[in-house]
Amino acid sequence: MKVFNMTNKEIVKVLAVLKKAVREFPDPSVTLVGKKWKSPYLVLVSCLLSLRTKDSTTLPASERLFALAETPAAMLKLSKAQIERAIYPVGFYHTKAGRILEISKVLINDFGGKVPDTLEALLTLKGVGRKTANLVLVEGFDKPGICVDTHVHRITNRWGYVITKTPEVTEAALRAKLPPALWKDINWMLVLWGQNVCAPVSPKCSICVIHKWCGKVGVKGHR
């Protein structure tokens, strides 16, 4: 088994370099929602819409829905069909429309109409997993969280910073190892890097600004 080959000193440098490099790319859709609306509820809804859906589809769908409702109470005044029409063609839009209504009702009944700001409470909402909960903490509340999606899981393993098999285990490994000051930034940076440079297959190593630190674990071919 390959040992870790990226140290904490190195990852601090790597993420500083990446932070400058990714500025040329548009922010992820959920990050844009957090910046524009500054609403934990709308960040949560946008997170739900983003699951298995590209950012180019998620953001317009979010904007269409938010034009109709920006609070749980306002959302519950919409029918499921209205929400479906607004969010189409996000993946699983029928299911997501129902989930948005269900969560909105729970927020009003159990949380005073507000999105809870702890990981434990967020995870009690049906359909909210650790990735979504952590992203809501970071983008909705500006609180520390480690949101591990496929990009974060793949790239941190490719670097050799962690050796894990699933995103859930990667999150635990990063919580144990990654300096807390880097928690909030790692997701949006690695999402952008994974979408544009460090692809799952044939990553663009020839233009990668951090290639000299990367262990290239599991990379069989690159550009």
Number of C-alpha atoms within 10 A of each C-alpha: 4 9 9 13 14 17 14 12 9 14 19 15 14 18 17 12 13 19 17 10 16 18 11 9 12 11 17 20 22 27 20 16 24 22 14 9 14 16 20 23 22 25 29 26 26 27 23 23 28 24 16 11 14 14 18 12 17 25 21 17 22 24 16 15 22 19 9 15 17 15 17 23 15 12 20 17 12 13 12 19 11 14 23 20 15 21 25 19 15 24 17 15 18 17 11 22 23 16 20 23 20 16 20 24 17 19 19 16 11 11 13 10 16 17 27 22 18 15 17 11 12 21 17 13 18 12 15 18 14 21 20 25 26 25 28 34 25 25 25 25 18 15 16 17 26 27 28 27 20 14 22 23 24 24 22 23 21 19 21 21 24 24 19 17 11 13 19 15 15 23 23 13 15 19 14 10 13 19 13 13 10 16 17 20 16 20 24 23 22 26 21 21 21 19 14 13 20 23 16 14 11 13 20 16 18 10 11 16 13 15 15 10 16 21 18 18 17 11 12 9 11 13 11
